[in-house]
Amino acid sequence: MRLPIYVRSLTDAERRRLEAGLRSPDAFVLRRCQILLASGRGERPPRIAQTVGCDDQTVREVIRHFEQAGLEPCLTRQSTRPHHPKTKLDARAAEKLRALLHQSPRTFGKPTSVWTLELAAEVSFAQGISAERVSGETIRLALKRLDLSWQRAKHWITSPDPGYARKKVLATG
């Protein structure tokens, strides 16, 4: 069984700010104020959670955030994005992807000579570069970590035409 967790004694200024927050049009601020005031009255997290309509772990997290960061950061909605998102293609896989894109899709039995992000994702999965089928956006981000833009990747395309190099020089100068 977890020990009950409560907020520290609230100052008069904090209590006034929390009571003013009860009239906030923002549901996030309202709920946080309700949780902190109830904890300040000595209510336990499961009871607060039942009253407010959330999980008791949410109540504990709000109380801990208040204790660590203070009142205003606790009442401000933060990003829910992970601080360190896990990448599906690590550095080694990204290098293999770079090598893959230097080849023609026709090498892998595809009916086109032009790479698309989705096609690169499909072939990278088939070749075992990625453990699971990833999205084109994942491929784009892996290329970005290599300091390559997708536009740059398209220029890697070569033609099976024997006169390709000569024609390319004539077309591009």
Protein Blocks (a to p, Z undefined) as FASTA:
>chain_A
ZZddddddddfklmmmmmmmmmpcblklmmmmmmmmmmmnopafklmmmmnopafklmmm
mmmmmmmnommlmmpccdfbdfbdcdfbdfklmmmmmmmmmpcfklnopabfbdcfklmm
mmmmmnomambdcdfklmmmmmmmnopafklmmmmpccfbfklmmmmmmmnZZ
